[in-house]
Amino acid sequence: MSFLALVSGQLYAESVALPDIAERFGTPCYVYSRASLEAAFDEFERSLAGTDSLVCYAIKANSNLAILNLFAQKGAGFDIVSAGELKRALAAGAAPEKIVFSGVGKTADEMRFALDSGIFCFNVESAPELDRLNQVAGGLGKKAPLSLRVNPDVDPRTHPYISTGLKENKFGVAYEDARELYRKAASLPNIEIRGIGCHIGSQILDPDPFFEAADKMLLLTDRLLADGIHLSHIDLGGGFGIRYTDENEPPIGACLLPILKKLQGRRLKLLLEPGRRLVGNAGILLTRIEYLKTGGTRDFAVVDAAMNDLARPALYGAVHDIVPVTPLAGETRSWEIVGPVCESGDFLGHGRALCLKQGDLIVIRSAGAYGMSMSSNYNTRPRAVEIMVDGSRAHLIRRRESLEALYADESILPS
């Protein structure tokens, strides 16, 4: 669902005019829609109704406490990849028994924190990690709940930087090695085997790879059962794609119904780890045009947002729809939408046919996922302010950083 609407010649987010947000909070500014966040989560809940399942929001997509709290209130679980994300989830009111800990490089301290917090499960991604987890759990006098993240070698047909389920990717245990590693886990005194998982990639628009991965995981589950290893859950990860420009966004029901049919008759709880699908189209980046540079081989619209605010275009070549807040009637030009960062790769959009003037507000759409969470302070730029709209109200959910805060933790050497 889109939360943007053109009213009396200007864009509104839900029932709040974007020019009013810019005047009150400044730009660049991330704006999220509560209604869109809830609608995205509810789509999963409807598709999973009546099943033993848990939707674990992938915090890496957007880790703002207000968004985490909103999902926690709706009963979500959470997928984390660091102690920092665990701390955030708990601070936002997450139930620790609904948290799964993924990631290839968990430290001993992170394992201790997670065990003491009582999380649902560790998604273990290598044999050395299994050994470390067993040792750490033993030192605490606990048993660590375990699921192996298995790499099913399934092509998700997405950008190579966000493909995670092929043999050449760093993630997970090789499919052909998983059975033996489960046998080892079963022999360790401080490990409790609970489930099996996989995650094949992100921004997946064709559901067939999900089905292929599910088939391979269930086949492995049956082989483990023959070894006397009983699993209580299967985690099929996330990666459900969204519409950025003209993509066909697959309905969640169409993605999940064949999987739910495969699970019929099995006593396996289904875990999912969506991130982008829950927040991507629930957020925008609002920015103002500082200068229009024309007369060269290309025309540039220099805005006050940059690659440090939204890294995806520079990092992945990602394409976001860009629209003016107050559309103008007149001749369009092909504009390069660029920021003030001192890199030639600092762009937000190439060749956009728009009618613009200096001082205009424009919107980079579908920026709710991997926008603010990947932002940086490059060029000593404060990160953007974040706003949540809820009907006719706009709530400040993260203040803009001050310049002084950017170097507050640094020290000058004594003379």
C-alpha positions in Angstrom: 0.0 0.0 0.0 1.2 3.5 -0.8 0.9 6.1 2.0 1.6 9.0 -0.3 -1.2 10.9 -2.0 -1.4 14.1 -4.0 -3.8 16.5 -2.3 -4.3 20.1 -3.6 -1.2 19.9 -5.6 1.3 18.6 -3.0 2.2 15.2 -1.6 0.9 14.0 1.7 2.2 11.2 3.9 -1.0 9.7 5.3 -2.7 13.0 6.4 0.4 15.1 6.8 1.6 17.5 4.1 5.3 16.8 3.3 6.1 20.5 3.1 4.9 20.9 6.7 7.2 18.0 7.7 10.2 19.7 5.9 9.4 23.0 7.6 9.1 21.5 11.1 11.9 19.0 11.0 14.2 20.0 8.2 15.7 17.9 5.4 17.1 15.4 4.7 14.4 13.5 6.5 13.2 9.9 6.6 9.4 9.6 6.9 7.7 6.4 7.8 4.0 5.4 7.8 2.6 3.6 10.8 -0.4 2.4 8.7 1.9 0.9 6.0 4.1 -0.8 8.6 1.1 -2.4 10.2 -0.4 -3.4 6.9 2.8 -5.1 5.8 3.0 -7.1 9.0 -0.7 -8.0 8.8 -0.2 -9.4 5.3 2.1 -12.1 6.8 -0.3 -12.7 9.7 -3.3 -13.3 7.4 -1.3 -15.7 5.2 -0.1 -17.7 8.2 -3.4 -17.7 10.1 -4.1 -21.0 11.9 -0.5 -22.2 11.5 2.3 -22.7 14.0 4.5 -19.9 12.9 6.5 -16.9 13.9 7.4 -13.8 11.9 10.8 -12.6 13.0 11.5 -9.1 11.6 15.1 -8.7 10.3 16.3 -5.7 12.3 19.1 -4.9 9.9 16.6 -3.5 7.4 15.6 -0.7 9.8 16.5 -0.7 13.5 14.7 2.4 14.8 13.2 1.7 18.2 9.8 3.0 17.3 9.5 0.6 14.4 10.8 -2.3 16.5 8.3 -1.5 19.3 5.5 -1.3 16.8 6.2 -4.8 15.6 6.8 -6.1 19.1 3.3 -4.8 20.1 1.9 -6.9 17.2 3.6 -10.0 18.5 6.6 -10.2 16.1 9.7 -12.0 16.7 13.1 -10.6 15.7 16.1 -11.7 13.6 19.3 -10.2 14.9 22.9 -10.3 13.8 24.8 -8.5 16.6 24.7 -7.8 20.3 23.8 -4.2 19.4 20.6 -5.4 17.6 19.8 -7.7 20.5 20.2 -4.7 22.9 17.9 -2.6 20.6 15.3 -5.3 20.4 15.1 -5.7 24.2 15.0 -1.9 24.6 12.1 -1.8 22.2 10.1 -4.4 24.2 10.8 -7.5 22.2 10.2 -10.9 23.9 13.6 -12.6 24.1 12.1 -16.0 23.6 11.1 -14.7 20.1 14.6 -13.7 19.0 16.8 -15.7 16.6 20.5 -14.8 16.4 22.0 -15.1 12.9 25.3 -14.0 11.4 28.6 -15.6 10.5 30.9 -13.9 13.1 29.3 -14.1 16.6 31.8 -13.3 19.3 31.9 -15.2 22.7 30.7 -12.0 24.5 27.7 -11.8 22.1 26.9 -15.5 22.7 27.0 -14.9 26.5 24.7 -11.9 26.3 22.2 -13.8 24.1 22.3 -16.9 26.4 21.7 -14.7 29.5 18.9 -13.0 27.7 17.1 -16.2 27.0 16.8 -16.0 23.2 14.8 -18.5 21.2 17.7 -19.9 19.0 21.1 -19.4 17.6 21.4 -19.8 13.8 24.9 -21.4 13.7 26.7 -20.9 10.4 30.0 -22.9 10.8 31.7 -25.8 12.6 34.0 -23.4 14.6 31.0 -21.4 15.7 29.3 -24.6 16.9 32.4 -25.4 19.0 32.6 -21.9 20.5 28.9 -21.9 21.3 29.2 -25.2 23.1 32.2 -23.9 25.1 30.5 -20.6 26.0 27.2 -22.3 27.0 29.2 -24.8 29.2 30.9 -21.9 30.9 27.5 -20.5 31.9 26.1 -23.8 32.9 23.5 -23.6 30.2 22.4 -25.4 27.0 22.4 -23.3 23.9 19.4 -23.7 21.6 20.6 -24.4 18.1 19.6 -24.3 14.5 22.1 -24.7 11.7 21.8 -22.2 8.9 22.2 -24.5 5.9 23.3 -23.1 2.5 21.0 -24.9 0.0 22.9 -23.7 -3.1 19.8 -22.1 -4.6 20.0 -19.2 -6.9 17.7 -16.5 -5.7 17.9 -14.6 -9.0 18.7 -11.3 -7.4 21.7 -8.8 -7.2 24.9 -10.7 -6.4 25.6 -8.5 -3.4 22.4 -9.6 -1.8 22.5 -13.3 -2.8 23.2 -15.4 0.3 22.3 -19.0 -0.6 24.9 -20.1 -3.2 28.0 -22.1 -2.6 30.3 -19.2 -3.2 28.5 -17.0 -0.5 30.0 -16.7 3.0 26.8 -17.6 4.7 25.7 -20.9 6.2 26.9 -24.5 6.4 27.3 -26.3 3.0 24.3 -28.5 2.3 26.4 -31.6 1.9 28.1 -31.0 5.3 25.1 -30.2 7.3 24.1 -33.8 8.2 27.4 -34.6 9.7 27.5 -31.3 11.6 24.1 -32.0 13.1 25.5 -35.4 14.3 28.3 -33.5 16.0 26.0 -31.0 17.6 23.9 -33.9 19.0 27.0 -35.2 20.7 27.9 -32.0 22.4 26.9 -31.6 26.1 25.9 -27.9 26.0 23.9 -27.8 22.8 20.1 -28.3 22.4 19.1 -28.9 18.8 15.9 -27.1 17.9 15.7 -26.5 14.2 17.0 -25.9 10.8 17.2 -22.8 8.7 18.3 -21.1 5.5 18.3 -17.7 3.9 18.9 -17.5 0.1 19.0 -13.8 -0.6 17.1 -10.5 -0.6 14.8 -8.6 -3.0 13.5 -11.9 -4.4 10.6 -11.4 -6.9 10.2 -14.9 -8.2 8.9 -17.3 -5.5 10.2 -20.4 -7.1 13.6 -20.3 -5.4 11.8 -20.2 -2.0 10.0 -23.4 -3.0 13.2 -25.1 -4.1 15.0 -24.2 -0.9 12.0 -25.4 1.2 12.1 -28.8 -0.7 15.9 -29.2 0.0 15.5 -28.3 3.7 12.6 -30.7 4.2 14.6 -33.5 2.5 17.4 -32.8 4.9 15.0 -32.8 7.8 13.8 -36.3 6.8 17.4 -37.5 6.6 18.1 -36.0 10.1 15.1 -37.8 11.5 16.5 -41.1 10.2 19.6 -40.2 12.2 17.5 -39.8 15.3 17.7 -36.0 15.3 14.3 -34.5 15.8 13.7 -30.8 14.8 10.9 -28.6 16.1 11.1 -25.7 13.7 12.2 -24.8 10.2 13.3 -21.2 9.4 13.1 -20.3 5.7 14.5 -16.8 6.2 13.3 -13.7 4.3 14.2 -12.0 1.1 10.6 -11.3 -0.1 10.9 -8.5 -2.7 9.1 -5.2 -3.1 8.2 -2.9 -5.9 10.7 -0.1 -6.3 9.7 1.2 -9.7 7.9 -1.3 -12.0 8.7 -4.7 -10.4 5.9 -7.2 -9.9 5.7 -7.6 -6.2 4.6 -11.2 -5.4 1.8 -11.5 -2.9 2.9 -13.0 0.4 0.0 -15.5 0.3 1.2 -16.8 -3.1 4.7 -17.2 -1.7 3.6 -19.0 1.5 0.7 -21.2 0.4 2.8 -23.8 -1.4 5.2 -23.9 1.5 2.5 -24.3 4.0 1.1 -27.2 2.0 4.6 -28.8 2.0 4.6 -28.5 5.9 1.2 -30.2 6.3 1.5 -33.3 8.5 4.8 -32.2 9.9 5.3 -31.0 13.4 7.5 -28.1 12.4 7.0 -24.5 13.5 7.6 -22.2 10.5 9.9 -19.2 11.1 10.3 -16.4 8.6 12.7 -13.4 8.7 11.3 -10.7 6.5 12.9 -7.2 6.6 12.6 -5.2 3.4 9.0 -6.5 2.8 7.9 -5.1 6.1 9.5 -1.6 6.0 10.8 -0.9 2.4 7.6 0.7 1.0 6.7 2.2 4.4 9.4 4.8 4.2 10.6 7.7 2.0 13.6 10.0 2.1 12.5 13.7 1.8 15.2 16.0 0.5 15.5 19.6 -0.9 17.2 20.8 -4.1 20.1 23.1 -3.2 21.3 23.9 -6.8 20.4 23.1 -10.4 23.6 22.8 -12.6 22.8 23.0 -16.3 24.7 23.6 -19.5 27.2 20.8 -19.5 26.9 17.3 -21.0 24.5 16.5 -18.1 22.1 18.4 -15.9 22.5 18.0 -12.2 20.0 18.5 -9.4 22.2 18.8 -6.2 20.1 17.9 -3.2 20.8 18.0 0.5 20.6 14.2 0.9 23.6 12.1 -0.3 25.1 8.6 -0.5 25.8 8.7 3.2 22.0 9.0 3.8 21.0 6.4 1.2 23.8 4.1 0.1 21.8 1.6 -2.0 22.1 3.5 -5.4 25.9 3.9 -5.1 26.4 0.5 -3.5 24.1 -1.7 -5.6 23.1 0.5 -8.5 19.6 0.3 -6.9 16.9 2.3 -8.6 14.4 4.3 -6.5 11.4 6.2 -7.9 12.0 9.9 -7.4 9.0 12.4 -7.5 8.5 16.1 -6.7 6.5 17.0 -3.6 4.8 19.8 -5.5 4.6 18.7 -9.2 5.2 21.6 -11.7 3.7 22.1 -15.1 6.4 22.7 -17.7 9.2 21.3 -19.7 11.0 18.3 -18.2 14.7 17.7 -18.3 16.8 14.6 -17.7 18.3 15.2 -14.3 21.1 13.5 -12.4 19.9 13.6 -8.8 23.1 13.9 -6.8 24.3 14.8 -3.3 27.0 17.1 -1.9 29.4 14.3 -0.8 32.8 14.5 -2.5 32.5 11.3 -4.5 31.6 10.9 -8.2 29.5 7.9 -7.1 27.3 10.1 -4.9 24.1 9.8 -6.7 20.5 9.0 -5.8 19.1 8.7 -9.4 20.3 8.9 -13.0 18.5 10.4 -15.9 15.2 11.3 -14.2 12.7 13.2 -16.4 11.4 15.9 -14.1 10.4 19.5 -14.1 12.3 21.1 -11.2 13.3 24.4 -9.7 15.8 25.3 -7.0 14.4 24.9 -3.5 11.9 22.2 -4.5 11.3 19.2 -2.2 11.6 15.8 -3.8 10.9 12.3 -2.5 13.0 9.2 -2.9 10.5 6.5 -2.5 10.7 3.0 -1.1 13.5 4.0 1.2 12.3 2.4 4.4 14.7 -0.6 4.2 18.5 -0.3 4.2 18.3 3.5 4.2 18.9 4.9 7.6 20.3 1.5 8.9 23.1 1.7 6.3 23.7 5.5 6.6 27.0 7.0 7.8 28.7 10.2 8.8 31.0 10.3 5.8 32.2 13.9 5.1 31.3 14.6 8.7 27.6 14.8 7.8 25.0 14.3 10.5 22.6 11.5 9.8 19.0 12.4 8.9 16.1 13.0 11.2 13.4 10.2 11.3 9.7 10.9 11.5 6.7 8.5 11.9 3.4 9.7 10.6 0.3 8.3 12.2 -2.8 9.7 10.5 -2.7 13.5 10.9 0.2 13.4 13.4 3.9 13.4 12.7 6.1 12.0 15.5 9.9 12.6 15.9 11.4 9.2 16.4 15.1 10.1 16.0 16.6 13.6 16.3 19.1 14.8 13.7 22.6 14.4 15.0 24.5 17.5 15.9 27.9 18.3 14.4 29.4 18.3 17.9 28.1 14.8 18.6 30.1 13.5 15.6 33.4 14.1 17.3 32.4 14.0 20.9 34.1 10.6 21.5 37.4 11.7 19.9 40.5 13.1 21.7 43.4 15.3 20.7 46.8 14.0 21.7 48.4 15.8 24.6 51.2 18.2 23.7 
